[in-house]
Amino acid sequence: MKTKMIRKEIDLQNLPPLTDEQRVRLSALANMPDSEIDYSDIAPLGDDFWKNAVRNPFYKPVKQVTTVRVDSDVLLWLKSRGKGYQTRINAILRDAMLNSIEHHNGRSKVESSS
């Protein structure tokens, strides 16, 4: 059986306008205090749960082809560590991105891991 995959990209800078109903619902949610949220149908997740947690094995970010100019000594260092220098570049950039997001949200890496 053949299936047709449809890929839809969303331009986050040019989203469709919200309907009036969506605005009302979002406003009601935004104004709701946390104390009014009903968590009764959600089991509490303690430290034991998170000890065995793993990243979704099916999640794979979409890769973009790009050209980046880096200093030759940096590239030599990355390549000297063995195969997979592009993966290492991505890991370094992802770590920097996550640190920046945490810093922007007012939490340091040390605070968020405790």
C-alpha positions in Angstrom: 0.0 0.0 0.0 1.5 3.3 -1.1 1.1 6.3 1.2 1.7 9.8 0.3 3.7 11.9 2.8 2.7 15.5 3.0 5.2 18.0 4.5 3.9 21.3 5.7 6.2 24.0 6.8 5.0 26.8 9.0 6.5 30.3 8.8 6.6 31.4 12.4 7.1 35.0 11.4 4.0 35.0 9.2 1.3 33.0 11.1 -2.4 33.2 10.1 -4.4 35.5 12.3 -6.3 34.1 15.3 -10.0 33.8 15.1 -12.1 35.7 17.7 -13.0 32.4 19.4 -9.2 31.5 19.6 -8.5 34.9 21.1 -11.2 34.5 23.8 -9.9 31.0 24.7 -6.3 32.1 24.9 -7.2 35.1 27.0 -9.2 32.9 29.4 -6.2 30.5 29.8 -3.7 33.3 30.2 -5.7 34.9 33.0 -6.3 31.6 34.8 -4.2 31.3 38.0 -2.1 28.1 38.3 -4.1 27.3 41.5 -7.2 26.7 39.3 -5.6 24.2 37.0 -7.1 20.7 37.6 -4.2 18.2 37.8 -6.4 15.4 39.3 -6.1 13.2 36.1 -2.3 13.5 36.0 -0.2 11.2 38.1 2.6 13.0 40.0 6.0 12.6 38.4 8.6 12.2 41.1 12.4 11.8 40.8 12.1 8.1 40.3 10.2 8.7 37.1 12.8 11.0 35.6 15.8 8.8 36.6 14.9 6.4 33.7 13.6 9.0 31.3 15.1 9.0 27.8 14.8 11.4 24.9 12.1 10.4 22.4 13.9 7.8 20.2 11.7 8.7 17.2 12.4 12.4 17.4 14.9 13.6 14.8 15.3 17.3 14.1 15.1 18.3 10.4 18.6 19.1 9.2 19.3 22.1 7.0 22.2 22.3 4.6 24.2 25.4 5.2 27.6 26.9 4.5 29.6 28.2 7.5 32.9 29.9 7.4 35.1 28.9 10.4 38.7 29.5 11.3 41.0 26.9 9.9 42.5 26.0 13.4 38.9 25.5 14.7 38.1 23.1 11.8 41.4 21.3 12.2 40.6 20.8 15.9 37.1 19.5 15.2 38.4 17.1 12.6 41.3 15.9 14.8 38.8 14.4 17.2 37.8 11.8 14.6 34.9 11.2 12.4 31.7 13.2 12.9 33.1 16.7 13.0 29.8 18.1 11.6 27.9 16.3 14.3 30.2 17.8 16.9 29.6 21.3 15.4 25.9 20.7 15.7 26.3 19.5 19.4 28.4 22.5 20.3 25.9 24.9 18.7 22.9 23.1 20.3 24.6 23.4 23.7 25.2 27.1 23.2 21.6 27.6 22.0 20.2 25.8 25.1 22.4 27.8 27.4 21.3 31.0 25.8 17.6 30.0 26.2 18.1 29.1 29.8 20.0 32.4 30.4 17.3 34.3 28.6 14.6 32.6 30.8 16.5 33.7 33.9 17.8 30.3 35.0 21.3 29.1 35.0 22.2 25.5 34.0 23.1 24.8 37.7 19.7 26.1 38.9 17.7 24.1 36.3 19.4 20.8 37.1 18.8 20.9 40.8 
